[in-house]
Amino acid sequence: MADTNLDNEMIPYVEFADNANERTPCVLVLDCSGSMRGEPIKQLNAGLKALEQELKDDIDASSRVQLLIIKAFGKDEAVVSTDWTDAMNFEAPVMEAGGLTPLGKAMDMALDKIEAQKSLYDSCGITSKRPWIFLISDGEPTDYDWEIIAAKCREAQNKKKVVIHAVGTKDANLDKLAMFSTNSPKRLSGLRFTEFFLWLSRSVSCVSRAAPNAPELFEDTGDWDDK
Amino acid sequence: MLRNFLRTLAIGMTNSRRRFKIISASVTGLTHLNNNLPCQDYCRHRRGKNLVAVLSDGAGSAKYGRIGARVLCNKLCDILADADFSGIEDEIKKAIETARQILTIHRLNGPQNETGLDSFAATVVGVVYNHNKGIFFHIGDGAALSLHDDYFRASRPENGCCSCETFFFTQKYWKSSLRFTRFANAEAIFLMSDGVTSFAFQPDFQDIEHRFILPIHNFLSAEKNTLKASRALFNTLSASKAQHLNPDDKTLMWIKVS
């Protein structure tokens, strides 16, 4: 009698880590301060989960997009919540809210991590698109030297090392978030994190497939922001 | 899947010194599937005084690359199975030269001379194992790997000036591209074509990709049903993710030494 599982059985736990594809690095800097407690953090986590599924379902993005998530929280702490991972292996972390909003520290870490990753790409002969950083906050930075870091971010963007976008929820101080980027910040409509992350997934997928030096695709934000 | 083919080489072989368990699978890559072409990889093994296993990848650009790969694998296995291991490097060179001579007068070789060998172009990676000593021989891309308790030895791919260029046994100066790597006391040996190397090694080839190599090694070591083992290997190499990431033909031969 034939084994009914024979035709479909695969070797478990095998991972395919082909690193030959051009990568599009994408960093999410997430404000997980105390004010995100409750529904906001719940919606943020739901959005991250949607991002995971959407990227994994996109056969191009899953192998080309790399994600890094940095969490700003606690007593001015910035930690890597998810280190560089291909989208196909990305598992959405469950974020918890508490503490302050050290966005400067977190953005500085994002710039450092991008430089290190670009060096790794170079050493491996992998080409890459310009990295993205998305700064998402419901408030404003609380670390003392955030303005210095914000200037550093704008300088990096002016030198075309990185593309930075700031997204704030209803009560976020967009004027301060705007100082981290040369692009205008966007206001999230309500708590539409899921819509935002689905847009992000589609956008980063488009960029990962785009020809070199293709224009950036940030104008059509769909229905997640207050126009 | 019908256009894919599975070559199952699952066998337990013993002599007074070593026992080998060998599983292999070949999967036609998307590039060839989309062009209605067969897998250009070929692999074979044979046991005499030595264990010989050879994997050859016919060049996609060569009209008869698949035939070149098959002739080379068969001739190397036949000659090297009982070759004197103390002079094995010379024996390997002679065996490759013999395969070249066969193809020089092959009926599909139009000019019936060495200039016609280009249409049979193929890479080759193989192993000869005798008692507790082994040697990899290698021209071009693909890779070989021997696992030991806490380290590995590898014969890494060699490409030309561009990553898409490699070397073939049919080239005039093939001897300058032939590389040897010696090792001893292997626990397991892997031979793989270029469709698999990017999964098996880190990008800089300085380390193996543990998340790929070890699950395969552990599964094949534990699975007593060799048909089931080879089918699972075939299914794994056929996974849509693997096919999408690397559209080349994929052949992996695994040899457990005990």
Interface residues (C-beta under 8 A of the other chain):
Chain A: D3 L6 D7 N8 E9 M10 I11 P12 Y13 V14 E15 F16 A17 D18 N19 A20 N21 I59 S62 S63 M88 S123 C124 G125 I126
Chain B: S163 S198 F199 Q202 P203 D204 E209 R211 F212 P215 I216 F219 L220 N225 L227 K228 R231 A232 L233 N235 T236 A239 S240 K241 A242 H244 L245 N246
